[in-house]
Amino acid sequence: MNKAKFVMFIYSLAAILSMVGIGVAVSFIFMAGTDQYDTAGIIGVFACLFAMCLIFVMGFKQKKKFVQAGLL
Protein backbone atom coordinates (compact mmCIF):
# COMPACT_ATOMS: atom_id res chain seq x y z
CA MET A 1 0.00 0.00 0.00
CA ASN A 2 1.51 3.32 -1.01
CA LYS A 3 1.71 6.32 1.32
CA ALA A 4 -1.25 8.13 -0.24
CA LYS A 5 -3.58 5.20 0.37
CA PHE A 6 -2.31 4.89 3.95
CA VAL A 7 -3.08 8.57 4.58
CA MET A 8 -6.59 8.13 3.20
CA PHE A 9 -6.99 5.04 5.40
CA ILE A 10 -6.12 7.14 8.46
CA TYR A 11 -8.73 9.73 7.43
CA SER A 12 -11.35 7.00 7.08
CA LEU A 13 -10.51 5.59 10.52
CA ALA A 14 -10.82 9.04 12.06
CA ALA A 15 -14.23 9.49 10.42
CA ILE A 16 -15.39 6.09 11.69
CA LEU A 17 -14.26 6.94 15.22
CA SER A 18 -16.14 10.22 15.15
CA MET A 19 -19.27 8.38 14.00
CA VAL A 20 -18.87 5.92 16.86
CA GLY A 21 -18.45 8.91 19.18
CA ILE A 22 -21.80 10.23 18.01
CA GLY A 23 -23.40 6.91 18.92
CA VAL A 24 -21.82 6.88 22.36
CA ALA A 25 -22.91 10.46 22.99
CA VAL A 26 -26.49 9.65 21.95
CA SER A 27 -26.47 6.73 24.37
CA PHE A 28 -25.48 9.16 27.14
CA ILE A 29 -28.59 11.20 26.40
CA PHE A 30 -30.91 8.24 26.92
CA MET A 31 -29.01 6.89 29.93
CA ALA A 32 -31.08 6.82 33.11
CA GLY A 33 -29.73 9.16 35.74
CA THR A 34 -29.07 12.79 36.31
CA ASP A 35 -29.12 15.65 33.84
CA GLN A 36 -25.33 15.59 33.85
CA TYR A 37 -25.40 12.77 31.28
CA ASP A 38 -27.89 14.66 29.11
CA THR A 39 -25.62 17.70 28.93
CA ALA A 40 -22.53 15.61 28.24
CA GLY A 41 -24.39 13.70 25.54
CA ILE A 42 -25.62 16.80 23.74
CA ILE A 43 -22.19 18.43 23.85
CA GLY A 44 -20.63 15.16 22.68
CA VAL A 45 -22.98 14.86 19.71
CA PHE A 46 -22.20 18.37 18.51
CA ALA A 47 -18.46 17.96 19.11
CA CYS A 48 -18.36 14.68 17.17
CA LEU A 49 -20.47 16.13 14.34
CA PHE A 50 -18.07 19.07 14.07
CA ALA A 51 -15.08 16.70 14.12
CA MET A 52 -16.63 14.46 11.48
CA CYS A 53 -17.34 17.40 9.16
CA LEU A 54 -13.81 18.69 9.66
CA ILE A 55 -12.32 15.25 8.91
CA PHE A 56 -14.41 14.87 5.75
CA VAL A 57 -13.40 18.33 4.49
CA MET A 58 -9.72 17.67 5.15
CA GLY A 59 -9.95 14.20 3.59
CA PHE A 60 -11.60 15.42 0.39
CA LYS A 61 -9.07 18.23 0.02
CA GLN A 62 -6.21 15.77 0.52
CA LYS A 63 -7.76 13.34 -1.97
CA LYS A 64 -7.98 16.11 -4.56
CA LYS A 65 -4.28 16.86 -4.05
CA PHE A 66 -3.37 13.18 -4.38
CA VAL A 67 -5.43 12.78 -7.56
CA GLN A 68 -3.85 15.88 -9.12
CA ALA A 69 -0.40 14.53 -8.21
CA GLY A 70 -1.29 11.16 -9.77
CA LEU A 71 -0.87 9.17 -6.55
CA LEU A 72 -4.42 7.78 -6.45
C-alpha positions as CSV (number, residue, x, y, z in Angstrom):
1,M,0.0,0.0,0.0
2,N,1.5,3.3,-1.0
3,K,1.7,6.3,1.3
4,A,-1.3,8.1,-0.2
5,K,-3.6,5.2,0.4
6,F,-2.3,4.9,3.9
7,V,-3.1,8.6,4.6
8,M,-6.6,8.1,3.2
9,F,-7.0,5.0,5.4
10,I,-6.1,7.1,8.5
11,Y,-8.7,9.7,7.4
12,S,-11.4,7.0,7.1
13,L,-10.5,5.6,10.5
14,A,-10.8,9.0,12.1
15,A,-14.2,9.5,10.4
16,I,-15.4,6.1,11.7
17,L,-14.3,6.9,15.2
18,S,-16.1,10.2,15.1
19,M,-19.3,8.4,14.0
20,V,-18.9,5.9,16.9
21,G,-18.5,8.9,19.2
22,I,-21.8,10.2,18.0
23,G,-23.4,6.9,18.9
24,V,-21.8,6.9,22.4
25,A,-22.9,10.5,23.0
26,V,-26.5,9.7,22.0
27,S,-26.5,6.7,24.4
28,F,-25.5,9.2,27.1
29,I,-28.6,11.2,26.4
30,F,-30.9,8.2,26.9
31,M,-29.0,6.9,29.9
32,A,-31.1,6.8,33.1
33,G,-29.7,9.2,35.7
34,T,-29.1,12.8,36.3
35,D,-29.1,15.6,33.8
36,Q,-25.3,15.6,33.8
37,Y,-25.4,12.8,31.3
38,D,-27.9,14.7,29.1
39,T,-25.6,17.7,28.9
40,A,-22.5,15.6,28.2
41,G,-24.4,13.7,25.5
42,I,-25.6,16.8,23.7
43,I,-22.2,18.4,23.9
44,G,-20.6,15.2,22.7
45,V,-23.0,14.9,19.7
46,F,-22.2,18.4,18.5
47,A,-18.5,18.0,19.1
48,C,-18.4,14.7,17.2
49,L,-20.5,16.1,14.3
50,F,-18.1,19.1,14.1
51,A,-15.1,16.7,14.1
52,M,-16.6,14.5,11.5
53,C,-17.3,17.4,9.2
54,L,-13.8,18.7,9.7
55,I,-12.3,15.3,8.9
56,F,-14.4,14.9,5.7
57,V,-13.4,18.3,4.5
58,M,-9.7,17.7,5.2
59,G,-9.9,14.2,3.6
60,F,-11.6,15.4,0.4
61,K,-9.1,18.2,0.0
62,Q,-6.2,15.8,0.5
63,K,-7.8,13.3,-2.0
64,K,-8.0,16.1,-4.6
65,K,-4.3,16.9,-4.1
66,F,-3.4,13.2,-4.4
67,V,-5.4,12.8,-7.6
68,Q,-3.8,15.9,-9.1
69,A,-0.4,14.5,-8.2
70,G,-1.3,11.2,-9.8
71,L,-0.9,9.2,-6.5
72,L,-4.4,7.8,-6.5
